[in-house]
Amino acid sequence: MTHPNLIVEQRGSVATVALNRPDKNNTVDAEMMRAMVEALHRLGVGGDVRIVLLEGVGEHFCGGRDPGPTRPDTAAGWNDVLGRIVETNRALATFPGITIALAKGRVRGFGCGLAVQCDITLAADDARFSFPEINAGFPPSVVMSYLSRWTFRKKAFELVITGDEISADEAERVGLVNRVVPPGELEAEGKRWADKLLELDAAAIAACKTFFRDTAFMHTDEAADLGVSFLADFNLSRLGGSHGSIVYSLWPGSLAGGALSS
C-alpha cells in the first residue's frame, strides 16, 4: 500500500519513513497509519533493512492524529480507531531493526507516541513534546499503556493529566529523548547514529531490542533468569547449536551455516 502523505525510501540497509503532510502539521489519518504499518512490515522482511529513520517533512515532526470529519459514535467505531493506533505502535515495537525518530517542532499526541516509542529518539532543540488529549476531555489510556516504560511513572502521569508541553531538553532529562541537537544538525545526527549501529552485529542488536521489550515489566529476578537462558541460547546459535530459535525469530537471515552475518 502506498500513500502520497507517507514517503518511504531505502538506501542500502537504511530506510527513511517520512510523514508528508506539512500543511496539516503532519497529522496522521487512518490511511496513513495503515500505510505506515504496511511499510514497517515490508521493510522488516528478510533483514535487509537494519535502520528506519522516522521523520516529518517541513517544520514539524507530527502534530498528532487526524480524527477525520466525524467522531465515532459506537463502541465498534472507537475500537477500530484505537486499535489502529495500537497496531501502529506494535509495528514500531516489533520491527526487527532499530527505529530512530528525528523529532522537531510540534511532537504532539499520536506523534509524540511515535517519537518516544522509537528505539532511539533524537530531537532538535526547537521540538516541543506533549500528550494533549486531556484538553479535549479524553483520558489517553493507550498512551498510558506504554509511557511509563520510557519515563518515570510520576512524570508520565503528569504529562497525561495536564497535557502540558515540554521542551526537548526536558524530554531528554526525563528519558523520552536520547540526544538534543540544533535543528540544522538533526539529519546529520540521525545519519551518525545509523552509521554507528550498522557497524555492530545485527542479530545481537535485535536480541537487545527484544529482551528490553519483553522484560520491561518483569520482576528483576525473573528477568535475570530469562537473561541467562536467552544469552545461552543466543551463544549456542553462533556455534551452530540446536538452540537457534531466538536468533532466527529476531533477525531474518542472520544465520548462515552457523555463523552470524552483521
N, C-alpha and C positions, 0 to 999 in steps of 0.2 A: 504494500500500500504506500503510495507516495502522496505527499500533501504539499501544496505551494507554500504553506507557512512553516514548514519544517525542512530545513536543508541538511542533508546527510552527505558527507564527503569522506572518502577513505584515501589515505596516503600511506601505503605500506601497512605497518602494524598499528597506526593511529587513525582513529576516525573522529570527525567533528560532527556533532549534532547541534544545529543552531535553530533557536526559536526565531522565526522570521515574520514577526507581526509588529514592527516598531511603531506603527501608527496607533496601535492599541496597547502600547507598553509591553508587548509580547505576552499578553494574557493568553491562556491556553484553553481552547474549547475542546469539546468531546472528540471531534475528529482528529485534532492534533494529538490528543492523548493516545488514541488508537494507533496513529502513525508512529508515535514515539515508542510504544510497546513493541510494535512490529519491527521497527528499526533496531532496537536493542536486542531482540531475539535473533534477528537475522545476522547482526554483527557478532553475536556470541557463538554462532555455529562454526565449528571447525578450528577455532583457536587462532585464526589469522589476525584478528584484531585484539590487541592486548590493552589498548588505552582508548577510552572515549572521552573527548573534551566536550562538555555541555556548556553552551554559551547563548547569549541573546544578541540579535542584530540591533544595532543602534545604541541608544543611550542607556537602556535598562536591560537587566537580565530577564526578569519576568514579574509582571505586576499581579500575578495570581491566576485564578481560574475564571474563565469567562462563563458565567452561568447561562448565557443564552437569553432569549426574549421572554421565556416563561419559567416559572419555578414549579418543580414537581408538586403535585397535589395528592399523590398516592404513595403508600409505602414502597410499592414496586418501583415507582419512579425515582424515589430517593435512593433505594438500594442500588439501582442502576448507576446513578450519578456517583455515589460514594464508592461503589465497587470499582468503577473505572479509575478513580484516584488510587485506590489500594493496588489495583493491577499495575498501574504505572510505577508506584513506589516499589512494588515487588520486582518489576523488571529491572529497575536500577540495582536493587539489592542482590539479585541473583545473576546479574551479568558476570561472566567468569573472569573478565579482566578488571582493570581499575578504571573507575569513573572519576573525572576531575571537573568540578564546576568552576567556571570563570564568572564570578558574581560582580555586578556593577550596578550603579543606580538603584532603582527600586527592586527589591527582592522580597516579595510580599506573598503571604498566604501559601497557595499551592506552589508558587515559585520559590518561596523560602524553604518549603519542604524539599523540593528538588535539590536545591543548593546544599542544604545541610546533610541530606542523605547520600550525596555522592561520597565516595571513599576519601577524596581529598577536596577541600573547598578553599579556593583561592579568591581573594576579594580585592577589588580596587578600593582605595581609601574613601571613595565617594559613595560606596554601597551602603544602603540602609535596609535592615532586616526587620520583618515584622510578621506576626500572625494576627491580622486584624478582624478575624471572623466574629469575635465577641462584640464588636461595634455594630454588627448587623443583627445581633441577638442570637447568634449560633454558638453553642459550645463545640469547639473544634476537636471532637473526640478522635477523629482519625489522626490528627496531629499529635494528640496526647498519647496515642498508642506507641509512638516511636521517639518522641522528642527527648525523653529522659535518658535515652541511650547515648545522646550526643552532648548533653549538658547536664548540669546539676538539677536535681528534681525541683528544688525551690525556684531556680531561675526559669526552668521550663514552665512551672505553674504560673509564675509572674507574667511570662510572655503571653500565655494563652488567656489569662483572666483580665489583662489590661489592654491587650492589643498594641502595646507601646512599641515604637520603632527604636531600634538600637543601631549604633554606628558599627562600621566594620571593625574598628579597634575593640569595641566592647564585645562584639561577636567572637573575636579572637580570644579575648580574655576568658570568656565563659565556655570555650571549647567548640563553638559552632564553626569556626574558621581556622584553617591551618596557617595561612600567611596573608598579610595585608601589604599591598604594593601600590605605588602611584598608578593612576588609571592608564597612563601610556605604557606601562610595563606589564600589564596583566597578561596579554597574549604571550609575551616572551617568557613570563614566569610559568605559564602553562606548558610551553614547549620544553623549558628546562626540566620540569618535573617529569614530563613524558620521556625525555631522553634518558634521564636518570633511571627511571623504572624499567625501561627497555633493556638496560644493561644487566638487569637482575633476572633470576630464574623464574620463568612464567608459572610453573606449577607450584613453586614454593610461595609465590605471592598469592596465587589463587587459594592455596591452603590457608594462608594467614587470613584472607578475607572471609572465608567460610567459617573458620574457627571463631573469629571475633564475632561474626553474626550469630552463630548458633549457640554461643556460650554467654551472650550478653546478660541474660537474667538467671544464669545458673548459680548455684551456691559455689563458693570458691573450691571446696574440696571435690565436688562433683566435676567441675571444670578441669581441675588438676588431674583427676583420674582419667578423664576423657583425653586430656592433652598427652598423657603417656601413651595410650593406645593409638591415638591419632598419629603421633610422631613415629611410633614404631612401625605402623602400617605404611606411612609415607616413606620411611627409610628402606623398608623391605622392598617397596616397589622400585626403588632405584637400583636394587641389586637383582632385579628380575624375579623377586619372590612371588608368592601366591596371594599376597595381600595388597594388590594394587588398586582395589576398587575405589578408594578415596581419591587417588590422583586421577584415575580415569574419569570420575564424575566431575572433578573440579576443572580440569583443563583438557578439552578435546584434543586428541592428537599429541599430547605432551610426552607420551611414552613411545619409544621406538626401539624394539629389540632389548628392552630392559633398561635403556638409558634415556634420561630426560633431555629433551631439547629445550633451549632457552629462547 
